[in-house]
Amino acid sequence: MLDLGVPHKKHREIAVVESRLMSLGYLTLGLSFGVLIFVGSTVFVADLMEWEKCPAAPPGA
């Protein structure tokens, strides 16, 4: 895991400030991912709705 292996190579007790900063970083990362998924799905649905508005192909085409 990233929080166990990368920043803490040595076993030690972390300070409260460091713990809060790491929590804030992971919270920001998670919320950013959620926003990315939300925006992507909104754009996809908007494109799908526009596609449904396109006129159908003329008969015999």
ABEGO torsion letter per residue (X at the ends): XAAAAAABABBBBBBAAAAAAAAAAAAAAAAAAAAAAAAAAAAAAAAAAAAAABBBBBBGX
